[in-house]
Amino acid sequence: MALLTSGAGLRPREGQFLGGIAFDANILTEKQNSWLAILLKKHGLPPMEGVDG
């Protein structure tokens, strides 16, 4: 949620991805975990616990 509210200049696809996972009750897939870790790093935010990337 920090990335959505950080004011980061997200690309449309990045915003769509983050919005989708924010409201999906399912556990993230390995690919989703990886992309989330990449986006957090790209925008200077710390990694989430349990998310490798």
Short mmCIF file of the C-alpha atoms (twelve columns), coordinates in Angstrom:
data_MODEL
# 
_entry.id   MODEL 
# 
loop_
_atom_site.group_PDB 
_atom_site.id 
_atom_site.type_symbol 
_atom_site.label_atom_id 
_atom_site.label_alt_id 
_atom_site.label_comp_id 
_atom_site.label_asym_id 
_atom_site.label_seq_id 
_atom_site.Cartn_x 
_atom_site.Cartn_y 
_atom_site.Cartn_z 
_atom_site.pdbx_PDB_model_num 
ATOM 1  C CA . MET A 1  0.000  0.000   0.000   1 
ATOM 2  C CA . ALA A 2  2.955  2.314   0.641   1 
ATOM 3  C CA . LEU A 3  3.810  2.284   -3.051  1 
ATOM 4  C CA . LEU A 4  0.268  3.262   -4.035  1 
ATOM 5  C CA . THR A 5  0.218  6.183   -1.606  1 
ATOM 6  C CA . SER A 6  3.862  7.287   -2.029  1 
ATOM 7  C CA . GLY A 7  3.220  9.598   -4.955  1 
ATOM 8  C CA . ALA A 8  5.599  7.540   -7.096  1 
ATOM 9  C CA . GLY A 9  5.272  8.133   -10.817 1 
ATOM 10 C CA . LEU A 10 3.777  4.774   -11.707 1 
ATOM 11 C CA . ARG A 11 3.233  3.595   -15.243 1 
ATOM 12 C CA . PRO A 12 -0.350 2.545   -16.024 1 
ATOM 13 C CA . ARG A 13 0.554  -1.150  -16.019 1 
ATOM 14 C CA . GLU A 14 2.324  -0.815  -12.654 1 
ATOM 15 C CA . GLY A 15 -0.710 0.910   -11.149 1 
ATOM 16 C CA . GLN A 16 -3.032 -1.728  -12.555 1 
ATOM 17 C CA . PHE A 17 -0.874 -4.491  -11.079 1 
ATOM 18 C CA . LEU A 18 -0.710 -2.848  -7.646  1 
ATOM 19 C CA . GLY A 19 -4.431 -2.130  -7.582  1 
ATOM 20 C CA . GLY A 20 -5.161 -5.714  -8.531  1 
ATOM 21 C CA . ILE A 21 -3.025 -7.266  -5.820  1 
ATOM 22 C CA . ALA A 22 -4.270 -4.766  -3.218  1 
ATOM 23 C CA . PHE A 23 -7.806 -6.098  -3.565  1 
ATOM 24 C CA . ASP A 24 -7.120 -9.771  -4.281  1 
ATOM 25 C CA . ALA A 25 -7.436 -12.067 -1.266  1 
ATOM 26 C CA . ASN A 26 -5.309 -14.784 -2.891  1 
ATOM 27 C CA . ILE A 27 -1.666 -15.326 -1.968  1 
ATOM 28 C CA . LEU A 28 0.739  -13.717 -4.437  1 
ATOM 29 C CA . THR A 29 2.354  -15.958 -6.995  1 
ATOM 30 C CA . GLU A 30 6.135  -16.168 -7.270  1 
ATOM 31 C CA . LYS A 31 6.009  -13.924 -10.350 1 
ATOM 32 C CA . GLN A 32 3.845  -11.344 -8.536  1 
ATOM 33 C CA . ASN A 33 6.213  -11.398 -5.529  1 
ATOM 34 C CA . SER A 34 9.143  -10.797 -7.847  1 
ATOM 35 C CA . TRP A 35 7.516  -7.875  -9.658  1 
ATOM 36 C CA . LEU A 36 6.402  -6.310  -6.373  1 
ATOM 37 C CA . ALA A 37 9.964  -6.492  -5.041  1 
ATOM 38 C CA . ILE A 38 11.270 -4.884  -8.244  1 
ATOM 39 C CA . LEU A 39 8.727  -2.046  -8.042  1 
ATOM 40 C CA . LEU A 40 9.480  -1.361  -4.381  1 
ATOM 41 C CA . LYS A 41 13.213 -1.191  -5.092  1 
ATOM 42 C CA . LYS A 42 12.680 0.950   -8.208  1 
ATOM 43 C CA . HIS A 43 10.768 3.533   -6.181  1 
ATOM 44 C CA . GLY A 44 13.151 3.539   -3.198  1 
ATOM 45 C CA . LEU A 45 10.917 1.690   -0.758  1 
ATOM 46 C CA . PRO A 46 12.054 -1.103  1.554   1 
ATOM 47 C CA . PRO A 47 11.239 -4.696  0.625   1 
ATOM 48 C CA . MET A 48 8.301  -6.414  2.254   1 
ATOM 49 C CA . GLU A 49 9.021  -9.214  4.674   1 
ATOM 50 C CA . GLY A 50 8.714  -12.565 2.926   1 
ATOM 51 C CA . VAL A 51 8.963  -11.056 -0.589  1 
ATOM 52 C CA . ASP A 52 12.055 -12.020 -2.552  1 
ATOM 53 C CA . GLY A 53 13.168 -10.302 -5.686  1 
# 
